[in-house]
Amino acid sequence: MSKWVFLRGLMRETRHWGEFPDLFRSMVPEADITLLDLPGNGSLHTLRSPMRVEEMTDSCRRQLLSRNIAPPHNLFALSLGGMVATDWAMRYPDEIAGCVLLNTSLRPLNPFYRRLRPRNYPALLALGLSSLVNRNVERQESLLLRLTSNQHAQQADVLADWISYQHGHPVTYQNALRQLCAAIRYRAPAQAPKPPLLILAGGADRLIDPRCSQQLAHQWQASLATNATAGHDLTLDAGHWVAEQVRDWLVSPANAYGSQEEYYFPRGLEKVD
């Protein structure tokens, strides 16, 4: 049995994983999954979000301790969650068996205009301003789904779920800003974390440029795989593919021996320069 900790991103909570944890268990049968919320989101929505990624990491470690879940853990993390996973693996490498980072970006390895595509600035600014005046959860979640999923037109049920999550466990505008500030401020190390790494990217991510993941893999000589058609919410757009990549990576020599001599590319994928 291998322990996995799943971490979501900005303004998202554990329920946003949808059916993916069950799919992951079917592909990685030995996986024992724990879903954690970052402060200010989901079950912790009444807390004030930290403005430092390091404090988010410490919160996750305390949550596991309170549940008597001991390390080592495998971290499976999307976007802002990937920053938490990176910090965790850097500061407490003995607690981490491996990291899977999905569509994450890190300063200073990635420039700001790739960490958040400029074409999204007007829509996000308008959403922020409207939230200050009159919070419209339906409009907010519809925009976020369009930005993060390339299958949003077929995701009416998902949108309804996301709206219900925000009504039940609302993320305040102030907490959203604090999480964004934490993401902007976090500075990643030039050297790779010690635990084995798998980096997964959506090649059609409209929120974060997929070259961010490519640059991380190049800088850290980490395993990399890209799905050409998936968007930012990689497990929503290509959940089966994601689970396959993790399954194959777990049995690859690069992961088994912690080697960083060369990239590992699952079947049907080409090396990115």
PyRosetta script that sets phi, psi and omega in degrees:
from pyrosetta import init, pose_from_sequence

init()
pose = pose_from_sequence("MSKWVFLRGLMRETRHWGEFPDLFRSMVPEADITLLDLPGNGSLHTLRSPMRVEEMTDSCRRQLLSRNIAPPHNLFALSLGGMVATDWAMRYPDEIAGCVLLNTSLRPLNPFYRRLRPRNYPALLALGLSSLVNRNVERQESLLLRLTSNQHAQQADVLADWISYQHGHPVTYQNALRQLCAAIRYRAPAQAPKPPLLILAGGADRLIDPRCSQQLAHQWQASLATNATAGHDLTLDAGHWVAEQVRDWLVSPANAYGSQEEYYFPRGLEKVD")
pose.set_psi(1, 127.9)
pose.set_omega(1, 177.7)
pose.set_phi(2, -111.2)
pose.set_psi(2, 137.7)
pose.set_omega(2, -177.8)
pose.set_phi(3, -88.6)
pose.set_psi(3, 130.9)
pose.set_omega(3, 178.6)
pose.set_phi(4, -124.4)
pose.set_psi(4, 137.3)
pose.set_omega(4, 174.5)
pose.set_phi(5, -117.5)
pose.set_psi(5, 122.5)
pose.set_omega(5, -179.2)
pose.set_phi(6, -99.7)
pose.set_psi(6, 131.7)
pose.set_omega(6, -178.3)
pose.set_phi(7, -128.0)
pose.set_psi(7, 126.1)
pose.set_omega(7, 179.1)
pose.set_phi(8, -91.4)
pose.set_psi(8, -174.5)
pose.set_omega(8, -173.9)
pose.set_phi(9, -109.4)
pose.set_psi(9, -154.4)
pose.set_omega(9, -174.3)
pose.set_phi(10, -57.1)
pose.set_psi(10, 123.1)
pose.set_omega(10, 176.0)
pose.set_phi(11, 63.9)
pose.set_psi(11, 13.2)
pose.set_omega(11, -178.7)
pose.set_phi(12, -109.5)
pose.set_psi(12, 160.7)
pose.set_omega(12, -178.0)
pose.set_phi(13, -132.3)
pose.set_psi(13, 179.8)
pose.set_omega(13, -174.0)
pose.set_phi(14, -60.5)
pose.set_psi(14, -33.1)
pose.set_omega(14, -178.2)
pose.set_phi(15, -67.9)
pose.set_psi(15, -18.4)
pose.set_omega(15, 178.2)
pose.set_phi(16, -69.8)
pose.set_psi(16, -10.6)
pose.set_omega(16, 173.0)
pose.set_phi(17, -69.5)
pose.set_psi(17, -18.3)
pose.set_omega(17, 178.5)
pose.set_phi(18, 60.5)
pose.set_psi(18, -130.8)
pose.set_omega(18, -178.4)
pose.set_phi(19, -88.6)
pose.set_psi(19, -0.3)
pose.set_omega(19, -173.2)
pose.set_phi(20, -61.6)
pose.set_psi(20, -41.1)
pose.set_omega(20, 179.2)
pose.set_phi(21, -55.2)
pose.set_psi(21, -39.7)
pose.set_omega(21, 177.8)
pose.set_phi(22, -66.8)
pose.set_psi(22, -39.2)
pose.set_omega(22, 176.7)
pose.set_phi(23, -63.1)
pose.set_psi(23, -41.5)
pose.set_omega(23, 179.6)
pose.set_phi(24, -61.8)
pose.set_psi(24, -43.6)
pose.set_omega(24, 179.3)
pose.set_phi(25, -62.6)
pose.set_psi(25, -34.5)
pose.set_omega(25, 179.6)
pose.set_phi(26, -69.4)
pose.set_psi(26, -29.2)
pose.set_omega(26, -179.7)
pose.set_phi(27, -90.8)
pose.set_psi(27, -29.9)
pose.set_omega(27, 178.9)
pose.set_phi(28, -123.6)
pose.set_psi(28, 78.6)
pose.set_omega(28, -169.2)
pose.set_phi(29, -57.9)
pose.set_psi(29, -27.3)
pose.set_omega(29, -177.8)
pose.set_phi(30, -82.8)
pose.set_psi(30, 0.9)
pose.set_omega(30, -174.8)
pose.set_phi(31, -74.4)
pose.set_psi(31, 127.6)
pose.set_omega(31, 172.7)
pose.set_phi(32, -108.8)
pose.set_psi(32, 104.7)
pose.set_omega(32, -168.3)
pose.set_phi(33, -98.9)
pose.set_psi(33, 132.8)
pose.set_omega(33, 170.4)
pose.set_phi(34, -116.8)
pose.set_psi(34, 127.1)
pose.set_omega(34, 178.9)
pose.set_phi(35, -99.5)
pose.set_psi(35, 125.9)
pose.set_omega(35, -178.7)
pose.set_phi(36, -117.9)
pose.set_psi(36, 143.1)
pose.set_omega(36, 171.8)
pose.set_phi(37, -96.8)
pose.set_psi(37, 144.3)
pose.set_omega(37, 170.4)
pose.set_phi(38, -81.6)
pose.set_psi(38, 149.2)
pose.set_omega(38, -179.7)
pose.set_phi(39, -55.0)
pose.set_psi(39, 132.4)
pose.set_omega(39, -177.9)
pose.set_phi(40, 99.8)
pose.set_psi(40, -10.6)
pose.set_omega(40, -177.8)
pose.set_phi(41, -121.1)
pose.set_psi(41, 150.9)
pose.set_omega(41, 171.6)
pose.set_phi(42, 56.6)
pose.set_psi(42, -127.8)
pose.set_omega(42, -178.9)
pose.set_phi(43, -64.7)
pose.set_psi(43, -15.9)
pose.set_omega(43, 180.0)
pose.set_phi(44, -108.5)
pose.set_psi(44, 24.9)
pose.set_omega(44, -173.0)
pose.set_phi(45, -68.1)
pose.set_psi(45, -19.0)
pose.set_omega(45, 179.0)
pose.set_phi(46, -81.9)
pose.set_psi(46, -10.7)
pose.set_omega(46, 179.0)
pose.set_phi(47, -83.6)
pose.set_psi(47, 157.2)
pose.set_omega(47, 175.0)
pose.set_phi(48, -83.9)
pose.set_psi(48, 129.4)
pose.set_omega(48, -179.4)
pose.set_phi(49, -67.4)
pose.set_psi(49, 135.6)
pose.set_omega(49, 175.1)
pose.set_phi(50, -65.8)
pose.set_psi(50, 156.6)
pose.set_omega(50, 175.9)
pose.set_phi(51, -101.2)
pose.set_psi(51, 11.3)
pose.set_omega(51, 176.5)
pose.set_phi(52, -133.1)
pose.set_psi(52, 133.2)
pose.set_omega(52, 178.8)
pose.set_phi(53, -58.6)
pose.set_psi(53, -36.2)
pose.set_omega(53, -178.9)
pose.set_phi(54, -59.1)
pose.set_psi(54, -35.9)
pose.set_omega(54, 177.8)
pose.set_phi(55, -70.5)
pose.set_psi(55, -32.2)
pose.set_omega(55, 175.5)
pose.set_phi(56, -65.4)
pose.set_psi(56, -41.4)
pose.set_omega(56, 176.6)
pose.set_phi(57, -58.9)
pose.set_psi(57, -47.2)
pose.set_omega(57, -178.9)
pose.set_phi(58, -61.9)
pose.set_psi(58, -37.1)
pose.set_omega(58, 177.2)
pose.set_phi(59, -62.6)
pose.set_psi(59, -43.7)
pose.set_omega(59, 179.7)
pose.set_phi(60, -62.7)
pose.set_psi(60, -41.3)
pose.set_omega(60, 179.7)
pose.set_phi(61, -64.5)
pose.set_psi(61, -39.7)
pose.set_omega(61, 177.9)
pose.set_phi(62, -65.9)
pose.set_psi(62, -38.9)
pose.set_omega(62, 178.5)
pose.set_phi(63, -60.7)
pose.set_psi(63, -43.7)
pose.set_omega(63, 179.2)
pose.set_phi(64, -65.3)
pose.set_psi(64, -40.5)
pose.set_omega(64, 178.9)
pose.set_phi(65, -61.7)
pose.set_psi(65, -41.0)
pose.set_omega(65, -179.0)
pose.set_phi(66, -66.6)
pose.set_psi(66, -22.9)
pose.set_omega(66, 178.9)
pose.set_phi(67, -97.2)
pose.set_psi(67, 5.4)
pose.set_omega(67, -178.8)
pose.set_phi(68, 58.5)
pose.set_psi(68, 37.8)
pose.set_omega(68, 176.5)
pose.set_phi(69, -102.8)
pose.set_psi(69, 108.0)
pose.set_omega(69, -173.8)
pose.set_phi(70, -91.1)
pose.set_psi(70, 152.0)
pose.set_omega(70, 175.1)
pose.set_phi(71, -71.7)
pose.set_psi(71, 168.3)
pose.set_omega(71, 8.8)
pose.set_phi(72, -83.4)
pose.set_psi(72, 153.3)
pose.set_omega(72, 179.5)
pose.set_phi(73, -120.3)
pose.set_psi(73, 149.9)
pose.set_omega(73, 163.8)
pose.set_phi(74, -96.9)
pose.set_psi(74, 131.8)
pose.set_omega(74, -179.2)
pose.set_phi(75, -102.8)
pose.set_psi(75, 130.8)
pose.set_omega(75, 177.7)
pose.set_phi(76, -122.4)
pose.set_psi(76, 110.9)
pose.set_omega(76, -163.5)
pose.set_phi(77, -141.3)
pose.set_psi(77, 138.0)
pose.set_omega(77, -177.7)
pose.set_phi(78, -112.6)
pose.set_psi(78, 130.5)
pose.set_omega(78, 169.8)
pose.set_phi(79, 57.6)
pose.set_psi(79, -117.9)
pose.set_omega(79, 178.1)
pose.set_phi(80, -57.3)
pose.set_psi(80, -36.3)
pose.set_omega(80, 175.4)
pose.set_phi(81, -58.4)
pose.set_psi(81, -32.1)
pose.set_omega(81, 177.5)
pose.set_phi(82, -66.5)
pose.set_psi(82, -31.6)
pose.set_omega(82, 175.2)
pose.set_phi(83, -67.8)
pose.set_psi(83, -41.5)
pose.set_omega(83, 176.6)
pose.set_phi(84, -61.8)
pose.set_psi(84, -44.0)
pose.set_omega(84, 179.7)
pose.set_phi(85, -62.5)
pose.set_psi(85, -40.6)
pose.set_omega(85, 178.8)
pose.set_phi(86, -62.8)
pose.set_psi(86, -46.6)
pose.set_omega(86, 179.0)
pose.set_phi(87, -62.3)
pose.set_psi(87, -42.3)
pose.set_omega(87, -179.9)
pose.set_phi(88, -60.4)
pose.set_psi(88, -47.6)
pose.set_omega(88, -177.9)
pose.set_phi(89, -67.6)
pose.set_psi(89, -29.0)
pose.set_omega(89, 178.9)
pose.set_phi(90, -76.4)
pose.set_psi(90, -44.0)
pose.set_omega(90, -174.5)
pose.set_phi(91, -85.3)
pose.set_psi(91, -28.2)
pose.set_omega(91, -177.0)
pose.set_phi(92, -133.4)
pose.set_psi(92, 60.4)
pose.set_omega(92, -173.9)
pose.set_phi(93, -60.8)
pose.set_psi(93, -28.6)
pose.set_omega(93, -179.1)
pose.set_phi(94, -70.5)
pose.set_psi(94, -15.5)
pose.set_omega(94, 179.3)
pose.set_phi(95, -88.0)
pose.set_psi(95, -10.9)
pose.set_omega(95, -170.8)
pose.set_phi(96, -116.3)
pose.set_psi(96, 125.0)
pose.set_omega(96, 177.6)
pose.set_phi(97, -86.4)
pose.set_psi(97, -27.9)
pose.set_omega(97, -179.8)
pose.set_phi(98, -178.0)
pose.set_psi(98, 162.0)
pose.set_omega(98, -179.3)
pose.set_phi(99, -132.2)
pose.set_psi(99, 134.7)
pose.set_omega(99, 169.8)
pose.set_phi(100, -115.2)
pose.set_psi(100, 116.0)
pose.set_omega(100, -176.1)
pose.set_phi(101, -109.8)
pose.set_psi(101, 124.7)
pose.set_omega(101, -177.4)
pose.set_phi(102, -111.8)
pose.set_psi(102, 123.1)
pose.set_omega(102, 173.1)
pose.set_phi(103, 44.0)
pose.set_psi(103, 51.2)
pose.set_omega(103, 177.0)
pose.set_phi(104, -105.9)
pose.set_psi(104, 164.1)
pose.set_omega(104, 178.1)
pose.set_phi(105, -143.8)
pose.set_psi(105, 147.4)
pose.set_omega(105, -171.8)
pose.set_phi(106, -139.2)
pose.set_psi(106, 133.7)
pose.set_omega(106, 171.8)
pose.set_phi(107, -83.4)
pose.set_psi(107, 139.6)
pose.set_omega(107, 3.8)
pose.set_phi(108, -96.9)
pose.set_psi(108, 10.2)
pose.set_omega(108, -175.6)
pose.set_phi(109, -68.6)
pose.set_psi(109, -26.8)
pose.set_omega(109, 179.9)
pose.set_phi(110, -121.1)
pose.set_psi(110, 132.2)
pose.set_omega(110, 178.3)
pose.set_phi(111, -68.5)
pose.set_psi(111, 154.1)
pose.set_omega(111, -173.0)
pose.set_phi(112, -60.1)
pose.set_psi(112, -34.3)
pose.set_omega(112, -176.3)
pose.set_phi(113, -75.0)
pose.set_psi(113, -8.9)
pose.set_omega(113, 171.6)
pose.set_phi(114, -100.9)
pose.set_psi(114, -25.4)
pose.set_omega(114, 179.9)
pose.set_phi(115, -69.5)
pose.set_psi(115, -28.5)
pose.set_omega(115, 172.1)
pose.set_phi(116, -145.8)
pose.set_psi(116, 112.4)
pose.set_omega(116, -173.9)
pose.set_phi(117, -58.5)
pose.set_psi(117, 129.6)
pose.set_omega(117, -177.0)
pose.set_phi(118, -57.5)
pose.set_psi(118, -29.2)
pose.set_omega(118, -178.2)
pose.set_phi(119, -65.1)
pose.set_psi(119, -13.8)
pose.set_omega(119, 178.7)
pose.set_phi(120, -90.9)
pose.set_psi(120, -10.0)
pose.set_omega(120, -176.0)
pose.set_phi(121, -57.1)
pose.set_psi(121, -48.5)
pose.set_omega(121, -177.5)
pose.set_phi(122, -60.0)
pose.set_psi(122, -44.0)
pose.set_omega(122, -178.1)
pose.set_phi(123, -65.4)
pose.set_psi(123, -42.0)
pose.set_omega(123, -179.4)
pose.set_phi(124, -69.8)
pose.set_psi(124, -36.9)
pose.set_omega(124, 177.7)
pose.set_phi(125, -65.3)
pose.set_psi(125, -43.5)
pose.set_omega(125, 178.5)
pose.set_phi(126, -62.6)
pose.set_psi(126, -39.3)
pose.set_omega(126, 178.6)
pose.set_phi(127, -64.3)
pose.set_psi(127, -42.1)
pose.set_omega(127, 179.2)
pose.set_phi(128, -63.8)
pose.set_psi(128, -43.0)
pose.set_omega(128, 179.6)
pose.set_phi(129, -65.7)
pose.set_psi(129, -40.9)
pose.set_omega(129, 179.5)
pose.set_phi(130, -67.3)
pose.set_psi(130, -30.8)
pose.set_omega(130, 178.9)
pose.set_phi(131, -67.2)
pose.set_psi(131, -32.9)
pose.set_omega(131, 178.5)
pose.set_phi(132, -67.0)
pose.set_psi(132, -33.0)
pose.set_omega(132, -176.0)
pose.set_phi(133, -90.1)
pose.set_psi(133, -51.1)
pose.set_omega(133, -175.0)
pose.set_phi(134, -153.7)
pose.set_psi(134, 98.8)
pose.set_omega(134, -175.2)
pose.set_phi(135, -61.4)
pose.set_psi(135, 121.1)
pose.set_omega(135, 178.8)
pose.set_phi(136, -117.5)
pose.set_psi(136, 94.6)
pose.set_omega(136, -174.6)
pose.set_phi(137, -62.4)
pose.set_psi(137, -40.1)
pose.set_omega(137, -178.3)
pose.set_phi(138, -62.2)
pose.set_psi(138, -44.9)
pose.set_omega(138, 179.5)
pose.set_phi(139, -66.6)
pose.set_psi(139, -41.2)
pose.set_omega(139, -179.8)
pose.set_phi(140, -60.0)
pose.set_psi(140, -51.3)
pose.set_omega(140, -175.6)
pose.set_phi(141, -71.1)
pose.set_psi(141, -31.6)
pose.set_omega(141, 176.0)
pose.set_phi(142, -64.3)
pose.set_psi(142, -42.4)
pose.set_omega(142, 177.8)
pose.set_phi(143, -64.8)
pose.set_psi(143, -45.6)
pose.set_omega(143, -178.8)
pose.set_phi(144, -63.2)
pose.set_psi(144, -37.0)
pose.set_omega(144, 177.7)
pose.set_phi(145, -66.7)
pose.set_psi(145, -40.9)
pose.set_omega(145, 178.7)
pose.set_phi(146, -64.0)
pose.set_psi(146, -37.0)
pose.set_omega(146, -179.0)
pose.set_phi(147, -74.2)
pose.set_psi(147, -30.2)
pose.set_omega(147, -170.7)
pose.set_phi(148, -104.9)
pose.set_psi(148, -16.4)
pose.set_omega(148, -178.7)
pose.set_phi(149, -126.6)
pose.set_psi(149, 133.7)
pose.set_omega(149, 175.7)
pose.set_phi(150, -87.5)
pose.set_psi(150, 3.0)
pose.set_omega(150, 177.0)
pose.set_phi(151, -116.6)
pose.set_psi(151, 24.2)
pose.set_omega(151, -173.1)
pose.set_phi(152, -60.2)
pose.set_psi(152, -28.6)
pose.set_omega(152, -179.4)
pose.set_phi(153, -66.0)
pose.set_psi(153, -24.3)
pose.set_omega(153, 179.7)
pose.set_phi(154, -102.8)
pose.set_psi(154, 13.0)
pose.set_omega(154, -172.2)
pose.set_phi(155, -114.3)
pose.set_psi(155, 42.1)
pose.set_omega(155, -179.5)
pose.set_phi(156, -60.6)
pose.set_psi(156, -40.7)
pose.set_omega(156, 179.3)
pose.set_phi(157, -65.2)
pose.set_psi(157, -39.2)
pose.set_omega(157, 178.4)
pose.set_phi(158, -63.6)
pose.set_psi(158, -44.5)
pose.set_omega(158, 178.9)
pose.set_phi(159, -60.1)
pose.set_psi(159, -42.9)
pose.set_omega(159, 178.5)
pose.set_phi(160, -61.0)
pose.set_psi(160, -40.2)
pose.set_omega(160, 177.9)
pose.set_phi(161, -64.8)
pose.set_psi(161, -45.6)
pose.set_omega(161, -178.2)
pose.set_phi(162, -61.2)
pose.set_psi(162, -39.8)
pose.set_omega(162, 178.3)
pose.set_phi(163, -63.2)
pose.set_psi(163, -41.4)
pose.set_omega(163, -179.6)
pose.set_phi(164, -66.6)
pose.set_psi(164, -36.2)
pose.set_omega(164, 178.3)
pose.set_phi(165, -61.5)
pose.set_psi(165, -42.9)
pose.set_omega(165, -177.9)
pose.set_phi(166, -70.2)
pose.set_psi(166, -32.6)
pose.set_omega(166, 175.8)
pose.set_phi(167, -69.1)
pose.set_psi(167, -38.7)
pose.set_omega(167, -177.6)
pose.set_phi(168, -79.7)
pose.set_psi(168, -41.6)
pose.set_omega(168, -178.7)
pose.set_phi(169, -129.2)
pose.set_psi(169, 71.4)
pose.set_omega(169, -173.4)
pose.set_phi(170, -66.5)
pose.set_psi(170, 136.4)
pose.set_omega(170, 171.7)
pose.set_phi(171, -91.6)
pose.set_psi(171, 120.4)
pose.set_omega(171, -177.2)
pose.set_phi(172, -70.0)
pose.set_psi(172, 156.7)
pose.set_omega(172, 177.1)
pose.set_phi(173, -60.0)
pose.set_psi(173, -38.1)
pose.set_omega(173, 179.9)
pose.set_phi(174, -64.6)
pose.set_psi(174, -41.4)
pose.set_omega(174, 179.3)
pose.set_phi(175, -68.8)
pose.set_psi(175, -36.1)
pose.set_omega(175, 176.5)
pose.set_phi(176, -60.4)
pose.set_psi(176, -43.4)
pose.set_omega(176, 178.2)
pose.set_phi(177, -64.7)
pose.set_psi(177, -40.2)
pose.set_omega(177, -179.5)
pose.set_phi(178, -65.3)
pose.set_psi(178, -40.1)
pose.set_omega(178, 177.1)
pose.set_phi(179, -65.4)
pose.set_psi(179, -40.4)
pose.set_omega(179, 178.0)
pose.set_phi(180, -63.7)
pose.set_psi(180, -41.7)
pose.set_omega(180, 177.6)
pose.set_phi(181, -61.5)
pose.set_psi(181, -41.4)
pose.set_omega(181, 179.0)
pose.set_phi(182, -61.7)
pose.set_psi(182, -42.2)
pose.set_omega(182, 179.8)
pose.set_phi(183, -64.7)
pose.set_psi(183, -40.8)
pose.set_omega(183, -179.1)
pose.set_phi(184, -68.4)
pose.set_psi(184, -37.8)
pose.set_omega(184, -174.7)
pose.set_phi(185, -78.2)
pose.set_psi(185, -26.5)
pose.set_omega(185, -172.8)
pose.set_phi(186, -64.4)
pose.set_psi(186, 132.5)
pose.set_omega(186, -179.1)
pose.set_phi(187, -117.5)
pose.set_psi(187, 118.5)
pose.set_omega(187, -176.7)
pose.set_phi(188, -82.8)
pose.set_psi(188, 152.2)
pose.set_omega(188, 176.9)
pose.set_phi(189, -73.4)
pose.set_psi(189, 153.2)
pose.set_omega(189, 177.2)
pose.set_phi(190, -69.4)
pose.set_psi(190, -35.1)
pose.set_omega(190, -179.4)
pose.set_phi(191, -83.5)
pose.set_psi(191, 151.9)
pose.set_omega(191, -178.7)
pose.set_phi(192, -73.7)
pose.set_psi(192, 147.7)
pose.set_omega(192, 169.4)
pose.set_phi(193, -58.4)
pose.set_psi(193, 153.6)
pose.set_omega(193, -177.0)
pose.set_phi(194, -69.6)
pose.set_psi(194, -38.0)
pose.set_omega(194, -179.0)
pose.set_phi(195, -64.5)
pose.set_psi(195, 153.9)
pose.set_omega(195, 176.6)
pose.set_phi(196, -58.0)
pose.set_psi(196, 144.7)
pose.set_omega(196, -175.8)
pose.set_phi(197, -124.9)
pose.set_psi(197, 139.7)
pose.set_omega(197, 167.3)
pose.set_phi(198, -125.1)
pose.set_psi(198, 125.9)
pose.set_omega(198, 179.1)
pose.set_phi(199, -111.8)
pose.set_psi(199, 125.8)
pose.set_omega(199, 179.5)
pose.set_phi(200, -117.9)
pose.set_psi(200, 141.6)
pose.set_omega(200, -176.1)
pose.set_phi(201, -138.3)
pose.set_psi(201, 147.9)
pose.set_omega(201, 170.0)
pose.set_phi(202, -91.4)
pose.set_psi(202, 115.7)
pose.set_omega(202, -176.2)
pose.set_phi(203, -66.1)
pose.set_psi(203, -18.2)
pose.set_omega(203, 179.0)
pose.set_phi(204, -113.3)
pose.set_psi(204, 29.6)
pose.set_omega(204, 177.9)
pose.set_phi(205, -63.1)
pose.set_psi(205, 120.8)
pose.set_omega(205, -178.6)
pose.set_phi(206, -94.2)
pose.set_psi(206, -5.4)
pose.set_omega(206, -179.6)
pose.set_phi(207, -98.0)
pose.set_psi(207, -49.3)
pose.set_omega(207, 180.0)
pose.set_phi(208, -120.4)
pose.set_psi(208, 134.5)
pose.set_omega(208, -179.9)
pose.set_phi(209, -64.1)
pose.set_psi(209, 127.4)
pose.set_omega(209, -179.3)
pose.set_phi(210, -62.5)
pose.set_psi(210, -14.7)
pose.set_omega(210, 176.2)
pose.set_phi(211, -65.8)
pose.set_psi(211, -17.9)
pose.set_omega(211, 174.6)
pose.set_phi(212, -61.8)
pose.set_psi(212, -45.4)
pose.set_omega(212, 178.9)
pose.set_phi(213, -66.8)
pose.set_psi(213, -38.6)
pose.set_omega(213, 178.7)
pose.set_phi(214, -62.6)
pose.set_psi(214, -41.3)
pose.set_omega(214, -179.9)
pose.set_phi(215, -67.1)
pose.set_psi(215, -40.0)
pose.set_omega(215, 177.2)
pose.set_phi(216, -61.1)
pose.set_psi(216, -45.9)
pose.set_omega(216, -179.5)
pose.set_phi(217, -62.1)
pose.set_psi(217, -40.1)
pose.set_omega(217, 179.0)
pose.set_phi(218, -66.8)
pose.set_psi(218, -45.3)
pose.set_omega(218, -178.0)
pose.set_phi(219, -63.7)
pose.set_psi(219, -41.5)
pose.set_omega(219, -174.5)
pose.set_phi(220, -99.6)
pose.set_psi(220, 1.4)
pose.set_omega(220, -177.7)
pose.set_phi(221, 51.3)
pose.set_psi(221, 47.3)
pose.set_omega(221, -176.4)
pose.set_phi(222, -101.4)
pose.set_psi(222, 160.2)
pose.set_omega(222, 174.9)
pose.set_phi(223, -64.4)
pose.set_psi(223, 138.5)
pose.set_omega(223, -176.1)
pose.set_phi(224, -139.0)
pose.set_psi(224, 138.0)
pose.set_omega(224, 171.5)
pose.set_phi(225, -142.0)
pose.set_psi(225, 141.2)
pose.set_omega(225, -178.0)
pose.set_phi(226, -126.4)
pose.set_psi(226, 133.2)
pose.set_omega(226, 173.2)
pose.set_phi(227, -97.1)
pose.set_psi(227, 119.8)
pose.set_omega(227, -169.0)
pose.set_phi(228, -63.3)
pose.set_psi(228, -30.6)
pose.set_omega(228, -171.6)
pose.set_phi(229, -106.5)
pose.set_psi(229, -10.0)
pose.set_omega(229, -174.3)
pose.set_phi(230, -78.8)
pose.set_psi(230, 152.2)
pose.set_omega(230, 177.5)
pose.set_phi(231, -95.7)
pose.set_psi(231, -156.7)
pose.set_omega(231, -174.5)
pose.set_phi(232, -67.1)
pose.set_psi(232, -43.3)
pose.set_omega(232, 178.7)
pose.set_phi(233, -80.7)
pose.set_psi(233, 81.2)
pose.set_omega(233, -169.0)
pose.set_phi(234, -63.5)
pose.set_psi(234, -36.6)
pose.set_omega(234, -179.1)
pose.set_phi(235, -74.2)
pose.set_psi(235, -22.0)
pose.set_omega(235, 176.0)
pose.set_phi(236, -78.7)
pose.set_psi(236, -43.8)
pose.set_omega(236, -176.3)
pose.set_phi(237, -81.0)
pose.set_psi(237, -30.7)
pose.set_omega(237, -173.3)
pose.set_phi(238, -147.3)
pose.set_psi(238, 51.3)
pose.set_omega(238, -174.9)
pose.set_phi(239, -59.3)
pose.set_psi(239, -44.6)
pose.set_omega(239, -178.9)
pose.set_phi(240, -63.3)
pose.set_psi(240, -41.9)
pose.set_omega(240, 178.4)
pose.set_phi(241, -61.9)
pose.set_psi(241, -43.7)
pose.set_omega(241, 179.9)
pose.set_phi(242, -59.5)
pose.set_psi(242, -48.4)
pose.set_omega(242, -179.4)
pose.set_phi(243, -61.6)
pose.set_psi(243, -37.3)
pose.set_omega(243, 177.4)
pose.set_phi(244, -62.3)
pose.set_psi(244, -44.5)
pose.set_omega(244, -179.0)
pose.set_phi(245, -61.4)
pose.set_psi(245, -42.2)
pose.set_omega(245, 179.5)
pose.set_phi(246, -65.4)
pose.set_psi(246, -45.1)
pose.set_omega(246, 178.8)
pose.set_phi(247, -57.1)
pose.set_psi(247, -46.8)
pose.set_omega(247, -178.2)
pose.set_phi(248, -69.2)
pose.set_psi(248, -37.5)
pose.set_omega(248, 179.7)
pose.set_phi(249, -65.2)
pose.set_psi(249, -36.7)
pose.set_omega(249, -177.9)
pose.set_phi(250, -62.6)
pose.set_psi(250, -28.0)
pose.set_omega(250, -179.2)
pose.set_phi(251, -103.6)
pose.set_psi(251, 5.8)
pose.set_omega(251, -179.3)
pose.set_phi(252, -80.2)
pose.set_psi(252, 148.4)
pose.set_omega(252, 177.0)
pose.set_phi(253, -57.5)
pose.set_psi(253, -35.6)
pose.set_omega(253, -178.9)
pose.set_phi(254, -59.7)
pose.set_psi(254, -36.5)
pose.set_omega(254, 179.1)
pose.set_phi(255, -83.4)
pose.set_psi(255, -42.3)
pose.set_omega(255, -173.9)
pose.set_phi(256, -61.4)
pose.set_psi(256, -34.6)
pose.set_omega(256, -176.5)
pose.set_phi(257, -110.3)
pose.set_psi(257, 5.4)
pose.set_omega(257, 178.5)
pose.set_phi(258, 67.4)
pose.set_psi(258, 21.8)
pose.set_omega(258, -177.5)
pose.set_phi(259, -73.5)
pose.set_psi(259, 141.0)
pose.set_omega(259, 174.0)
pose.set_phi(260, -124.6)
pose.set_psi(260, 27.3)
pose.set_omega(260, -177.4)
pose.set_phi(261, -76.5)
pose.set_psi(261, -29.2)
pose.set_omega(261, -177.9)
pose.set_phi(262, -152.5)
pose.set_psi(262, 160.6)
pose.set_omega(262, 177.6)
pose.set_phi(263, -72.9)
pose.set_psi(263, 150.2)
pose.set_omega(263, 169.5)
pose.set_phi(264, -109.7)
pose.set_psi(264, 126.2)
pose.set_omega(264, -178.4)
pose.set_phi(265, -123.3)
pose.set_psi(265, 114.1)
pose.set_omega(265, 178.7)
pose.set_phi(266, -58.9)
pose.set_psi(266, 166.9)
pose.set_omega(266, -175.2)
pose.set_phi(267, -51.8)
pose.set_psi(267, 136.6)
pose.set_omega(267, 173.8)
pose.set_phi(268, 82.3)
pose.set_psi(268, 5.6)
pose.set_omega(268, -178.4)
pose.set_phi(269, -114.8)
pose.set_psi(269, 149.2)
pose.set_omega(269, -178.9)
pose.set_phi(270, -107.4)
pose.set_psi(270, 154.4)
pose.set_omega(270, 178.9)
pose.set_phi(271, -70.0)
pose.set_psi(271, 139.2)
pose.set_omega(271, 177.9)
pose.set_phi(272, -98.8)
pose.set_psi(272, 129.0)
pose.set_omega(272, -179.8)
pose.set_phi(273, -72.9)
pose.dump_pdb("model.pdb")
